[in-house]
């Protein structure tokens, strides 16, 4: 009875394994290069003054100069968006103030000795100046002029505070197009493998997808490590690069 039970269990497992492999699993890839339509980056404007009001006024003056400098390059004021605006107090701490010469040291509470306690040593805090910092997001509608815009901003007294980000107007359409191309690539591979095995391709039973958008980073990584990344997707160049990967499993008819 036990042997029959083991044989029955083994037979069921064997059938399950056979059914689970009765199909084909493939990976479809697609890369699409799309010219960027806008570019964004962050800048920081700082100004110092003896008072908070003066620091804020100087910062406003610099911001006005930056806006005027980039306006001549096709960047209107609405494309300069303020992200944060703060003012900080910069102070210096001098030497501790000691008791006057000749004064009799006092014994503090809980102290045993003729030495002044920490309560009698007060740091001499001197308020120095104030510094204001403003962070703005700059949108450039002509990505080819980003270098000129950066040069103008630096000459006006600001600094670049972040990396460049390139975008397209209809990003959803770009992602949909590359995803459809990856899905077609997966189906073509599955049909090829099924025909090589003498089978007819059936319906898909599982599909997963992943999309990566970069500034040409995928093509560079792939050319350096083709075996790790894969060599099936077409290599296309552009300012923006969308890479889609579709894993699909099909049944055999």
BELMOVEN-V942216 format. One record per pair of residues at least 24 apart in sequence whose C-alpha atoms are under 10 Angstrom apart, sorted by sequence separation. I is the first residue (numbers start at 1). J is the second residue. D is the distance in Angstrom with one decimal. If there is no record, write none. Layout:
# BELMOVEN-V942216
I:J:D / I:J:D
This chain:
# BELMOVEN-V942216
96:120:9.4 / 97:121:5.7 / 98:122:7.8 / 134:158:9.6 / 135:159:9.7 / 136:160:9.7 / 137:161:9.6 / 143:167:9.4 / 183:207:9.1 / 215:239:6.0 / 216:240:6.3 / 217:241:7.8 / 218:242:8.6 / 219:243:9.2 / 96:121:5.7 / 97:122:5.5 / 98:123:9.3 / 135:160:9.6 / 136:161:9.2 / 137:162:9.4 / 183:208:9.8 / 214:239:8.8 / 215:240:4.9 / 216:241:5.4 / 217:242:9.9 / 218:243:7.4 / 59:85:9.7 / 95:121:9.5 / 96:122:5.4 / 97:123:6.1 / 135:161:8.2 / 138:164:9.9 / 139:165:9.5 / 140:166:9.5 / 141:167:9.9 / 183:209:8.8 / 214:240:6.0 / 215:241:5.8 / 216:242:8.6 / 95:122:8.7 / 96:123:4.2 / 97:124:6.4 / 139:166:9.7 / 182:209:8.9 / 213:240:7.1 / 214:241:5.3 / 215:242:8.7 / 216:243:9.9 / 59:87:10.0 / 94:122:9.9 / 95:123:6.2 / 96:124:5.8 / 182:210:9.9 / 213:241:5.7 / 214:242:6.6 / 56:85:9.4 / 94:123:6.4 / 95:124:6.1 / 96:125:9.1 / 182:211:9.9 / 212:241:8.1 / 213:242:4.5 / 214:243:8.3 / 56:86:8.9 / 93:123:6.7 / 94:124:4.9 / 95:125:8.7 / 179:209:7.9 / 212:242:5.8 / 213:243:6.4 / 56:87:7.5 / 93:124:5.9 / 94:125:6.0 / 179:210:8.4 / 211:242:7.0 / 212:243:5.1 / 213:244:8.8 / 55:87:7.8 / 92:124:8.6 / 93:125:4.6 / 94:126:7.0 / 179:211:7.5 / 211:243:5.6 / 212:244:6.5 / 55:88:9.4 / 92:125:6.1 / 93:126:6.0 / 178:211:8.4 / 210:243:8.2 / 211:244:4.4 / 212:245:8.7 / 53:87:9.5 / 91:125:7.3 / 92:126:5.3 / 93:127:8.4 / 210:244:5.7 / 211:245:6.4 / 52:87:7.0 / 91:126:5.9 / 92:127:6.2 / 93:128:9.6 / 176:211:9.7 / 209:244:7.2 / 210:245:5.2 / 211:246:8.8 / 52:88:8.0 / 90:126:9.4 / 91:127:4.4 / 92:128:6.3 / 175:211:7.4 / 209:245:5.6 / 210:246:6.6 / 43:80:9.6 / 52:89:7.8 / 90:127:6.8 / 91:128:4.7 / 92:129:9.3 / 175:212:9.0 / 208:245:8.3 / 209:246:4.4 / 210:247:8.8 / 42:80:9.5 / 44:82:9.9 / 51:89:8.8 / 89:127:7.8 / 90:128:5.7 / 91:129:6.7 / 175:213:8.6 / 208:246:5.7 / 209:247:6.3 / 40:79:9.5 / 42:81:9.4 / 43:82:9.7 / 44:83:9.8 / 46:85:9.8 / 48:87:9.2 / 50:89:9.6 / 89:128:7.7 / 90:129:5.2 / 91:130:8.4 / 174:213:9.9 / 207:246:6.9 / 208:247:5.2 / 209:248:8.7 / 42:82:9.6 / 43:83:9.8 / 44:84:9.5 / 45:85:9.4 / 46:86:9.7 / 47:87:9.3 / 48:88:9.3 / 49:89:9.9 / 50:90:9.6 / 89:129:6.2 / 90:130:5.5 / 207:247:5.6 / 208:248:6.5 / 42:83:8.9 / 44:85:9.7 / 46:87:9.4 / 48:89:9.7 / 49:90:9.9 / 88:129:8.7 / 89:130:4.5 / 90:131:7.1 / 206:247:8.0 / 207:248:4.3 / 208:249:9.3 / 48:90:9.4 / 88:130:5.6 / 89:131:6.5 / 171:213:9.9 / 206:248:5.6 / 207:249:6.5 / 87:130:6.8 / 88:131:5.2 / 89:132:8.9 / 205:248:7.7 / 206:249:5.2 / 207:250:9.1 / 87:131:5.5 / 88:132:6.2 / 204:248:6.9 / 205:249:5.7 / 206:250:7.4 / 86:131:8.4 / 87:132:4.1 / 88:133:8.2 / 204:249:5.6 / 205:250:5.7 / 206:251:9.7 / 86:132:5.6 / 87:133:6.3 / 167:213:9.8 / 203:249:8.7 / 204:250:4.1 / 205:251:6.9 / 85:132:7.3 / 86:133:5.4 / 87:134:8.8 / 167:214:9.9 / 185:232:9.2 / 202:249:9.8 / 203:250:5.7 / 204:251:6.3 / 85:133:5.8 / 86:134:6.5 / 166:214:8.9 / 167:215:9.6 / 185:233:8.6 / 202:250:6.0 / 203:251:5.8 / 204:252:9.4 / 84:133:7.9 / 85:134:4.4 / 86:135:9.1 / 165:214:9.3 / 166:215:7.5 / 201:250:6.8 / 202:251:4.8 / 203:252:7.8 / 84:134:5.7 / 85:135:6.5 / 165:215:8.4 / 201:251:6.4 / 202:252:4.9 / 203:253:8.2 / 83:134:7.6 / 84:135:5.2 / 85:136:8.9 / 164:215:9.7 / 182:233:8.5 / 200:251:8.7 / 201:252:4.9 / 202:253:4.9 / 82:134:7.2 / 83:135:5.4 / 84:136:7.2 / 181:233:9.9 / 199:251:9.8 / 200:252:5.7 / 201:253:5.9 / 82:135:6.0 / 83:136:5.2 / 84:137:9.8 / 199:252:6.3 / 200:253:5.3 / 81:135:8.5 / 82:136:4.3 / 83:137:6.7 / 198:252:9.9 / 199:253:7.1 / 80:135:9.8 / 81:136:5.3 / 82:137:6.4 / 80:136:6.2 / 81:137:5.1 / 82:138:9.0 / 194:250:9.4 / 79:136:9.5 / 80:137:5.7 / 81:138:6.7 / 194:251:9.5 / 79:137:7.7 / 80:138:4.9 / 81:139:8.4 / 190:248:8.6 / 194:252:7.5 / 79:138:5.9 / 80:139:6.7 / 186:245:9.0 / 187:246:9.8 / 190:249:8.3 / 191:250:9.3 / 194:253:9.8 / 78:138:9.3 / 79:139:5.2 / 80:140:9.4 / 185:245:9.6 / 186:246:6.8 / 190:250:7.3 / 77:138:9.5 / 78:139:9.0 / 79:140:7.4 / 182:243:8.7 / 183:244:8.8 / 185:246:8.6 / 186:247:7.3 / 187:248:8.0 / 190:251:9.7 / 76:138:9.8 / 77:139:10.0 / 79:141:8.9 / 182:244:6.0 / 183:245:8.2 / 184:246:9.3 / 186:248:6.7 / 187:249:9.3 / 75:138:8.2 / 76:139:9.1 / 178:241:9.8 / 179:242:9.1 / 181:244:8.2 / 182:245:6.1 / 183:246:6.0 / 186:249:9.2 / 187:250:8.7 / 75:139:7.3 / 76:140:9.2 / 178:242:6.7 / 179:243:8.2 / 180:244:8.8 / 181:245:9.6 / 182:246:5.9 / 183:247:8.4 / 186:250:10.0 / 75:140:6.2 / 76:141:9.8 / 177:242:9.4 / 178:243:6.9 / 179:244:5.5 / 181:246:9.5 / 182:247:9.2 / 183:248:8.3 / 74:140:7.8 / 75:141:7.4 / 178:244:6.0 / 179:245:7.5 / 180:246:9.3 / 73:140:9.2 / 74:141:7.8 / 75:142:8.9 / 174:241:9.6 / 175:242:6.9 / 177:244:9.5 / 178:245:9.1 / 179:246:7.7 / 70:138:9.6 / 74:142:8.0 / 174:242:7.6 / 175:243:8.6 / 176:244:9.5 / 73:142:9.3 / 175:244:8.1 / 70:140:9.5 / 63:134:8.5 / 74:145:9.0 / 168:239:9.8 / 171:242:9.8 / 59:131:9.0 / 60:132:9.6 / 73:145:7.8 / 167:239:9.1 / 168:240:8.1 / 58:131:9.8 / 59:132:6.6 / 63:136:9.4 / 73:146:9.5 / 166:239:7.7 / 167:240:7.4 / 55:129:8.6 / 56:130:8.9 / 58:132:8.6 / 59:133:7.4 / 60:134:9.1 / 75:149:8.3 / 166:240:7.0 / 54:129:9.8 / 55:130:6.1 / 56:131:8.0 / 57:132:9.2 / 59:134:7.6 / 73:148:7.7 / 74:149:9.0 / 165:240:9.8 / 51:127:9.8 / 54:130:8.3 / 55:131:5.8 / 56:132:6.0 / 73:149:6.7 / 50:127:9.0 / 51:128:8.9 / 52:129:7.9 / 53:130:8.8 / 54:131:9.2 / 55:132:5.7 / 56:133:8.6 / 72:149:9.4 / 50:128:6.9 / 51:129:6.3 / 52:130:5.4 / 54:132:9.4 / 55:133:9.1 / 56:134:9.6 / 70:148:8.8 / 71:149:9.3 / 49:128:9.1 / 50:129:4.5 / 51:130:5.8 / 52:131:7.3 / 53:132:9.5 / 70:149:6.0 / 73:152:8.8 / 49:129:5.6 / 50:130:6.0 / 51:131:8.7 / 52:132:7.8 / 69:149:8.2 / 70:150:8.7 / 72:152:9.6 / 48:129:6.8 / 49:130:5.4 / 50:131:8.8 / 70:151:9.5 / 71:152:9.9 / 48:130:5.5 / 49:131:6.5 / 69:151:9.6 / 70:152:6.4 / 47:130:8.4 / 48:131:4.3 / 49:132:8.6 / 66:149:9.8 / 69:152:5.9 / 70:153:7.0 / 47:131:5.6 / 48:132:6.4 / 68:152:9.6 / 69:153:6.9 / 46:131:6.9 / 47:132:5.4 / 48:133:9.1 / 67:152:9.7 / 68:153:9.6 / 69:154:9.9 / 46:132:5.6 / 47:133:6.8 / 66:152:7.6 / 67:153:8.4 / 69:155:8.7 / 70:156:9.4 / 45:132:8.1 / 46:133:4.5 / 47:134:9.1 / 65:152:9.8 / 66:153:5.7 / 69:156:7.0 / 45:133:5.7 / 46:134:6.5 / 65:153:8.7 / 66:154:8.5 / 68:156:9.1 / 44:133:6.8 / 45:134:5.1 / 46:135:8.9 / 66:155:8.5 / 67:156:9.0 / 44:134:5.6 / 45:135:6.5 / 63:153:9.6 / 65:155:9.6 / 66:156:5.3 / 43:134:8.3 / 44:135:4.5 / 45:136:8.2 / 65:156:6.0 / 66:157:7.5 / 43:135:5.7 / 44:136:6.5 / 64:156:9.2 / 65:157:8.3 / 66:158:7.4 / 42:135:6.8 / 43:136:5.4 / 44:137:9.1 / 63:156:8.4 / 65:158:9.6 / 42:136:5.6 / 43:137:6.5 / 62:156:7.0 / 63:157:8.7 / 41:136:8.5 / 42:137:4.6 / 43:138:7.3 / 62:157:6.7 / 63:158:8.2 / 41:137:5.8 / 42:138:6.1 / 62:158:7.8 / 143:239:9.4 / 40:137:6.8 / 41:138:5.5 / 42:139:9.0 / 40:138:5.5 / 41:139:7.0 / 59:157:9.9 / 39:138:8.2 / 40:139:4.6 / 41:140:8.7 / 39:139:5.8 / 40:140:6.2 / 38:139:6.9 / 39:140:5.1 / 40:141:8.9 / 38:140:5.6 / 39:141:6.6 / 37:140:8.8 / 38:141:4.6 / 39:142:7.5 / 40:143:8.8 / 37:141:6.5 / 38:142:6.2 / 39:143:5.4 / 36:141:9.5 / 37:142:6.8 / 38:143:5.6 / 39:144:9.0 / 41:146:9.5 / 36:142:8.9 / 37:143:6.5 / 38:144:9.2 / 39:145:9.5 / 40:146:8.9 / 36:143:6.9 / 37:144:9.4 / 39:146:7.4 / 43:150:9.2 / 35:143:9.4 / 36:144:9.3 / 38:146:9.6 / 45:153:9.7 / 41:150:9.5 / 44:153:9.9 / 45:154:9.9 / 43:153:8.3 / 47:157:9.5 / 43:154:9.3 / 45:156:9.6 / 46:157:8.4 / 47:158:9.9 / 45:157:7.1 / 46:158:7.3 / 44:157:9.2 / 45:158:4.8 / 46:159:8.8 / 44:158:5.7 / 45:159:6.7 / 43:158:6.6 / 44:159:5.4 / 45:160:9.1 / 43:159:5.5 / 44:160:6.4 / 45:161:9.6 / 42:159:8.7 / 43:160:4.4 / 44:161:6.0 / 42:160:6.0 / 43:161:4.9 / 44:162:9.3 / 41:160:7.5 / 42:161:5.2 / 43:162:7.1 / 41:161:7.7 / 42:162:5.1 / 43:163:9.9 / 41:162:5.9 / 42:163:7.5 / 40:162:9.3 / 41:163:6.0 / 42:164:8.1 / 40:163:8.5 / 41:164:4.9 / 42:165:9.6 / 40:164:5.8 / 41:165:6.3 / 39:164:6.7 / 40:165:5.1 / 41:166:9.0 / 39:165:5.6 / 40:166:6.4 / 38:165:8.4 / 39:166:4.4 / 40:167:8.1 / 38:166:5.8 / 39:167:6.2 / 36:165:9.6 / 37:166:7.4 / 38:167:5.3 / 39:168:8.9 / 36:166:5.8 / 37:167:6.0 / 38:168:6.4 / 35:166:9.2 / 36:167:5.4 / 37:168:5.0 / 38:169:7.8 / 35:167:8.8 / 36:168:5.3 / 37:169:6.6 / 34:167:9.5 / 35:168:7.6 / 36:169:8.6 / 37:170:9.7 / 34:168:8.0 / 34:171:10.0 / 34:174:7.9 / 33:174:9.4 / 32:174:8.2 / 32:175:9.2 / 32:177:8.4 / 33:178:9.6 / 31:177:9.9 / 32:178:6.2 / 30:177:9.5 / 31:178:6.5 / 32:179:9.8 / 30:178:6.0 / 31:179:9.2 / 29:178:8.7 / 30:179:7.4 / 32:181:9.1 / 29:179:8.5 / 30:180:8.7 / 31:181:8.4 / 28:179:9.4 / 29:180:9.8 / 30:181:5.8 / 31:182:8.2 / 28:180:10.0 / 29:181:7.6 / 30:182:4.7 / 28:181:8.4 / 29:182:4.5 / 30:183:8.5 / 28:182:4.9 / 29:183:7.6 / 30:184:9.2 / 27:182:8.4 / 28:183:6.0 / 29:184:8.9 / 30:185:7.5 / 27:183:8.7 / 28:184:7.4 / 29:185:6.4 / 30:186:9.7 / 28:185:4.8 / 29:186:7.3 / 27:185:8.0 / 28:186:3.8 / 26:185:9.3 / 27:186:5.5 / 28:187:7.6 / 26:186:5.9 / 27:187:8.9 / 28:188:8.6 / 25:186:9.0 / 26:187:8.0 / 28:189:7.5 / 25:187:10.0 / 26:188:9.5 / 27:189:8.0 / 28:190:9.3 / 26:189:6.7 / 27:190:8.8 / 25:189:9.3 / 26:190:6.1 / 24:189:9.6 / 25:190:7.2 / 26:191:9.9 / 24:190:6.5 / 23:190:9.3 / 24:191:9.2 / 26:193:9.0 / 25:193:9.4 / 24:193:7.6 / 23:193:10.0 / 24:194:7.3 / 23:194:8.3 / 23:199:9.2 / 23:200:9.8 / 24:201:8.6 / 23:201:8.1 / 24:202:9.7 / 23:202:8.3 / 25:204:9.6 / 36:215:9.3 / 23:203:9.8 / 24:204:9.5 / 25:205:9.9 / 27:207:9.7 / 29:209:9.8 / 31:211:9.7 / 33:213:9.8 / 23:204:9.3 / 25:206:9.1 / 26:207:9.8 / 27:208:9.5 / 28:209:9.3 / 29:210:9.8 / 30:211:9.6 / 31:212:9.5 / 32:213:9.7 / 33:214:9.7 / 34:215:9.9 / 23:205:9.4 / 25:207:9.7 / 27:209:9.5 / 29:211:9.9 / 31:213:9.7 / 33:215:9.2 / 33:216:8.1 / 33:219:9.9 / 31:218:8.8 / 31:219:8.6 / 29:230:8.9 / 32:233:9.6 / 29:231:9.2 / 30:232:8.3 / 31:233:6.3 / 32:234:8.4 / 33:235:8.8 / 34:236:9.1 / 35:237:9.1 / 36:238:8.0 / 37:239:9.1 / 29:232:6.7 / 30:233:5.1 / 31:234:6.3 / 32:235:8.1 / 33:236:5.6 / 34:237:7.9 / 35:238:5.5 / 36:239:5.4 / 37:240:9.5 / 28:232:8.1 / 29:233:5.1 / 30:234:6.6 / 31:235:6.6 / 32:236:6.0 / 33:237:5.0 / 34:238:5.2 / 35:239:4.8 / 36:240:5.8 / 27:232:9.3 / 28:233:8.0 / 29:234:8.3 / 30:235:8.7 / 31:236:6.5 / 32:237:7.5 / 33:238:4.1 / 34:239:6.1 / 35:240:6.0 / 36:241:9.4 / 30:236:9.5 / 31:237:8.8 / 32:238:7.8 / 33:239:6.7 / 34:240:5.2 / 35:241:8.7 / 33:240:5.6 / 34:241:6.3 / 32:240:8.2 / 33:241:4.6 / 34:242:7.9 / 32:241:5.7 / 33:242:6.5 / 31:241:6.8 / 32:242:5.3 / 33:243:8.9 / 31:242:5.6 / 32:243:6.7 / 30:242:8.1 / 31:243:4.5 / 32:244:8.8 / 30:243:5.8 / 31:244:6.6 / 29:243:7.4 / 30:244:5.4 / 31:245:9.1 / 29:244:5.7 / 30:245:6.8 / 28:244:8.1 / 29:245:4.7 / 30:246:8.9 / 28:245:5.7 / 29:246:6.4 / 27:245:6.9 / 28:246:5.0 / 29:247:8.9 / 27:246:5.6 / 28:247:6.4 / 26:246:8.3 / 27:247:4.5 / 28:248:7.9 / 26:247:5.9 / 27:248:6.3 / 25:247:7.4 / 26:248:5.5 / 27:249:8.9 / 25:248:5.8 / 26:249:6.4 / 24:248:8.4 / 25:249:4.3 / 26:250:8.4 / 24:249:5.7 / 25:250:6.5 / 23:249:7.1 / 24:250:5.4 / 25:251:9.0 / 23:250:5.6 / 24:251:6.6 / 22:250:8.9 / 23:251:4.2 / 24:252:7.5 / 22:251:6.4 / 23:252:5.0 / 21:251:8.9 / 22:252:6.3 / 23:253:8.7 / 20:251:9.5 / 21:252:9.7 / 22:253:9.2 / 19:251:9.7
